[in-house]
Amino acid sequence: MSRTRNTRLAVVSIICSLLGVLFGAFSVVGVGLGVIAYERNPDREKRRNALALASIACGALTLLINLFLVVLVLGG
């Protein structure tokens, strides 16, 4: 995969992860795309890895926040 495609994938994954704040399902998509972008980086360049890792972290965080809010609303 070319470098620009991998960078685009990492950027799309971080956008989806951040959209997960408003729409919870995007968190899962962002984490998945972040993992794919991380694994497809053949030369392990730091910038692309940083974008992919940031999207995984943001997606996981927004997913946990959304799960907490669902439990809070449904539980009490």
Backbone torsions as a table, in degrees:
resi	resn	phi	psi	omega
1	MET	NA	140.9	-176.9
2	SER	-73.9	163.1	-177.9
3	ARG	-64.8	-40.4	-178.0
4	THR	-67.8	-36.5	177.3
5	ARG	-65.7	-40.3	179.9
6	ASN	-67.4	-38.5	177.2
7	THR	-65.8	-41.7	177.4
8	ARG	-61.7	-40.7	179.0
9	LEU	-63.0	-40.5	178.4
10	ALA	-66.6	-39.4	179.2
11	VAL	-67.8	-42.9	177.7
12	VAL	-63.1	-37.5	-179.9
13	SER	-67.0	-38.2	179.0
14	ILE	-72.6	-32.8	175.4
15	ILE	-64.9	-44.8	178.2
16	CYS	-63.3	-39.6	179.0
17	SER	-62.7	-40.8	179.4
18	LEU	-73.0	-31.4	174.6
19	LEU	-67.5	-18.6	177.5
20	GLY	-62.3	-18.3	175.5
21	VAL	-63.9	-39.7	-179.1
22	LEU	-89.5	-40.7	-177.0
23	PHE	-126.4	107.4	-171.2
24	GLY	-56.3	-32.5	-176.7
25	ALA	-65.7	-26.4	179.7
26	PHE	-67.5	-23.2	177.4
27	SER	-61.8	-44.8	-179.7
28	VAL	-65.2	-42.1	178.2
29	VAL	-62.8	-42.6	179.8
30	GLY	-63.3	-40.9	177.8
31	VAL	-65.5	-44.3	179.6
32	GLY	-61.8	-45.8	178.4
33	LEU	-66.6	-34.3	177.3
34	GLY	-64.6	-40.4	177.3
35	VAL	-65.4	-42.1	178.2
36	ILE	-63.3	-43.9	179.3
37	ALA	-63.7	-37.6	179.3
38	TYR	-67.2	-43.1	-178.0
39	GLU	-72.3	-29.4	-177.2
40	ARG	-85.4	0.9	179.8
41	ASN	-81.9	101.0	-171.5
42	PRO	-69.5	-37.1	-176.4
43	ASP	-100.4	4.1	175.7
44	ARG	53.9	47.2	177.4
45	GLU	-66.1	141.8	-174.0
46	LYS	-63.8	-40.5	-176.2
47	ARG	-64.3	-45.8	-179.3
48	ARG	-69.0	-37.4	176.4
49	ASN	-65.7	-37.0	179.7
50	ALA	-65.0	-42.4	177.5
51	LEU	-63.3	-44.6	-179.2
52	ALA	-65.2	-44.3	179.6
53	LEU	-67.0	-36.1	176.9
54	ALA	-65.4	-39.0	179.1
55	SER	-68.6	-36.6	176.8
56	ILE	-64.8	-44.3	-179.8
57	ALA	-66.1	-45.2	179.0
58	CYS	-64.0	-41.8	179.2
59	GLY	-64.0	-42.4	178.7
60	ALA	-65.9	-40.7	179.4
61	LEU	-65.2	-45.7	179.4
62	THR	-67.7	-32.6	176.2
63	LEU	-65.1	-43.3	177.7
64	LEU	-65.0	-40.2	177.8
65	ILE	-63.5	-43.9	179.2
66	ASN	-64.7	-40.7	177.0
67	LEU	-63.7	-40.3	177.5
68	PHE	-62.3	-43.0	179.5
69	LEU	-66.2	-38.0	177.5
70	VAL	-64.5	-44.5	178.3
71	VAL	-64.4	-39.4	179.8
72	LEU	-64.6	-43.1	-179.1
73	VAL	-71.4	-45.1	-177.2
74	LEU	-77.5	-28.0	-176.6
75	GLY	-85.9	-17.2	-176.4
76	GLY	-169.4	NA	NA
